[in-house]
Amino acid sequence: MIKQNKLIPTLLVVTSVVMLSAACSSNNCPLDNSVSCNYYFYDSQDHAISIGDTLSVSILLPGHDTLYTYRLAGYTTIESRTRIDSLIEQGYKELVSVTRHDSTIINQVSGVAYLQLPMAYFNTADTLVFHYASITNNDTLYIEHDNMPHVGLPECGSYMFHNIKSVKSTDYAIERIEISNPNVNYEGKENIKIHFAGTLE
Amino acid sequence: MKERRTSKYTLPALLSSLLLTLTLTLHGQEPGEAPKPTLYVVDSLSLEPKQTFFQGFTLSADIFGPIQKFVSDYGVFEGSLRINLKNQFFPVVEAGYGICETTNEDTHISYNTKAPYLRAGLDINMLKNKWQDNRLYLGARYGISKFDYDISGPELTDKTWGGSAPFSHKGISTTAHWVEFIAGVQVKILPCFHMGWTVRFKTAISKGVTDYGTPYYIPGYGTTTSGTCWGATYNLSFDLNWGRKKNKTQLNAVVHPVEPSINAKPTEKEPEDKEVGKKAEEIKNTEKTE
């Protein structure tokens, strides 16, 4: 129990502790505030690997593109998203096709152990295409997810978080794909495991 | 409180009479013999204040919360009801209404909430002399608030996949719980009126995180910018004496028998009697201050 003559010193100590503690408070905005889905690479035996091939990743966007392909025997085939009349005049044959609108988001990387890729804010299914330098076929990944607008603190801005519902892929180079953490945010945790065919040994 | 003038005279009179009391009993009596009186002398006297357990209610209003709301984006309007148990233990219930209306200048994100909250807990008077007018408290609280909040801001734009949408979400419902550890003082400024302040260290049990994130402000708790939170109140209190019984003084006497003698001298006990007299005077003064 505290005697009355010790009341004032006790109050001074308590007040000082409060002032010092209040002075130490700060905000909690994340240092790395980009939201991305983190894909980590493994071999078929679940060993973490760095991919040796040169890899590009494109995403299929809403909408379609018209693709014009021009071929002439003995010459390189030319592809264009706009019509080139001069090539027809030179004798090229024109082939018109409609493809999904796409965008390359990773261009020719190698020796990487993981990729950080964005997810769509307003779609609930993303389609990614993995292009390999060493094999002709591409792998296509389908990611189903929910989207959740998020505000941590007003001073930190707004984000779109995601929750992965399911994943699947074709199996040219990829053996299997699985979810390791469905919550996609700015914490940087591994979200998806991609197991490539073959083993590290 | 009205002074009790009668105690000034009755207390010394009571003491004097007790010191000189001779109690006669009949014992060891032979047949046909006149009964012999046994003399008892008061060995010691003690006067103890007998305070009632329940000392009344206290109603309080916080004036720090409204001032905080006036000078910042958030604040509370709060009142409390406190029960006084022997001037040492104070079970307390605090109820209030928290308001936050803020927009960040950099991000242009707005956060709004208006909701009630409730806290319950106990304060303990840490002063050695519990019966003086001032008090030094240590205490704890459990707090809860069920509230809805609105967040809005600039529209979200997806630069990779394309598209944009407004960012405005209203009526997000959640519940937060927290505990508080309190230190405070209270001083008497007028009869039945007290003034005092508390500082509060708050730690959340649950911040009511939703799919949209952690609420920026929890009514009754404060902002969630850090893992813990500090708060303060500045209270004006009014004592209510509903159901309170008056405190009493209890006189304890220890006696021992002595051989019957007409000239029994209680003089050996005089110094002790003086001590008892002093104590009686102290208690009398305490009663006056009440």
Interface residues (C-beta under 8 A of the other chain):
Chain A: M1 I2 K3 Q4 L7 T10 L11 V14 T15 V18 S21 A22 S25 S26 N27 N28 I59 L61 P62 S103 I105 P118 M119 A120 Y121 F122 N123 D126 M148 P149 H150 V151 G152 L153 P154 E155 C156 G157 S158 M160
Chain B: T102 T103 N104 D106 T107 I109 S110 Y111 M126 L127 K128 N129 Q132 N134 L136 I151 G153 P154 L156 T157 D158 T160 W161 G162 G163 A165 F167 H169 A183 V185 V199 F201 D211 Y212 G213 T214 Y216 T224 T225 S226 G227 W230
